[in-house]
Amino acid sequence: MPIDRRDFLTSSAAALTAAVLPRTAAAKPHAAQPHVVVVGAGFGGATCAKYLRLWDPGIQVTLIEPNPHFTSCPMSNWVVGGFLDFDYLVKRYDKLPKYGIRMVRDRVTGVDGEKRLVHTQGGEKIAYDRLVLAPGMEFMTEKVEGYAEGAKAGKVMHAFKAGPETLLLRKQLEAMPDGGVFIIASPPPPGRCVSGPYERASVAAHYFKQHKPKSKIIMLDGHIDVVSKGPMFKAAWKELYPGMIEHRPNNLAVGFDHRTMTVRTEFEDQKGDVVNIIPLQRAPQLCKDAGVRNDALDRWCRVDFTTYESTSVPNIHVVGDPIMSNMPKSAHVSNNQAKIAAAAIIELLHGRQPDPVPVIGSTSYSVTSDHTSGSIAVVMRYDPVKKVYQRQPEGGANKTHSEIEFEYGRSWHENMWADTLG
Amino acid sequence: MKRYTLLAGFVLAALGAAWAAHAADAKIEALARSCNSCHGLNGVSVGASMPSIGGLSESYLYNVMLQWKHGERYSATMGRHFKGYSDEELAGLAKHFSALPWVPVVQSADARVLAHGKEATERCETCHGATGGQPDDKDTPMLNGQWAKYLELELMKYRTEGVDMPHKKMRKNAQKMGEDADVAAAAKYYAAQPK
């Protein structure tokens, strides 16, 4: 049931608006069917493209994505833990064209914000009225000396974008002898899925407990503590895997020697049998090239939080991981930011005012074994005075894990994939 | 130029007024979008443990949301969500989802399980109707084509001592259901009903 938000204004007021408002706020006069180009078909981009068409079939939407299939990062730790086939993470894009979305399988190589043009590797030049960038994040592998060489030798991986590295990590855990050491080195926030490394430690411990009980997991954590779902993870580890996971906070990995399998942090050297380093992250190069990676450290994109339009380049919106904000970089947040951006883009294209105080609800589940999970549930409201999303009181993480949350978490994935892709 | 500015000012004022006029409904719509992520587009879930909510009665939805908000009902995650919304917003969401059609997701099960389930649901009939699709009052949810896994988990909550489920009659009847296998069969029976 598409929601026709055009009902909100009388047609005469709308006509007047289109005639008088400055061009930046109104649809281009010649654009009978405004064109929105979305880059990246993940939780942010695919959701945005879908909801733009659902809510306003008068808008043309082109979705550009280089990969033939969607591969889900949420649930990919289940594969690492050995209780899910990798194939289950791979979803088709075939339902999106049914919404009238033009899917282009190509890689965007450049954005001309002035001419409103997107350039692709395949040589296409695609004009847009509004552009949505949802390219996820990229790793700052240069911040870990020796990472590139180690990765090339197949001795280290991030496995933090689901794909071949997820399987490589699983394979190495399977090949590791009992009594081995598995190192997970993770960065401080902001970065994608802050609870992901702790979930990974949990699923590895679940596997070791059954098959390699003398093994050990050492977490070299750049963060000050297990901050995300901390009490829940710590309680679960104590209950299920006593003594197996050693968490060392304030210990950012800065180097890796693949010949000796040694991770160097700011404080110590640690040798491992299997080494998983998740480097610091930033908004991808594409965002920089488009002129929207504009924070002081050249890492993230600043946006207007009511429209997700860049603060530096008009008509370019950014959703999901690349944004600088106090919101988690999670699937659910990307999915909901995309809906807020889609609604705002429709309002802007019709010369109307977008919702000035958007609200985002987010749930994130982390498994602690093949049948238990814990969760975070938060509602974040935009505060137009302070210009930040404020977490509403009494939301947050629960202190214990449970079997029922594992069940809910499983279905959370099914619904999240459906809301994004079909 | 002056005229242009005046006119623009007038239009912006009109826009502001229009926003205020429709803001209440639009705001609820905007809040409801967030629910889709877990409960499906138009409140029709595709996940076995997550309930469909589109087309359930306004009164049922509002009551349950308030119970969660005030910590009166066992909650895995929803309590933490609803504490972030005002009662007016929850009322608006209940109205929004109740106005959508109930779309049963019919799940097949083998004949023996269905017969077992039919028998196990005898005492449910008075309030929910023979197939779960004929609730006797506005506070009783539709069960036909609801997700079996969800129904089973809910029934188990009603059967478990110490789990806060405020509906006394439901507690009593769920506890009378006998074996846990009866609960699973009952859930599968309702899930298989198209009407």
Interface residues (C-beta under 8 A of the other chain):
Chain A: M1 I3 R5 F8 L9 T10 A13 L16 T17 V20 L21 P22 Y51 H332 N335 N336 K339 I340 A343 R352 Q353 D355 P358 V359 I360 G361 T363 S375 A377 V378 V379 R381 Q392 P393 E394 G395 G396 N398 S402 I404 E405 E407 Y408 R410 S411 W412 H413 E414 N415 M416 A418 D419
Chain B: Y4 L7 A8 V11 A14 L15 G16 A18 W19 H22 A26 K27 E29 A30 L31 R33 S34 C35 N36 S37 C38 H39 G40 L41 N42 S45 V46 G47 A48 S49 M50 A76 T77 M78 R80 H81 K83 G84 Y85 L100 W147 K149 L153
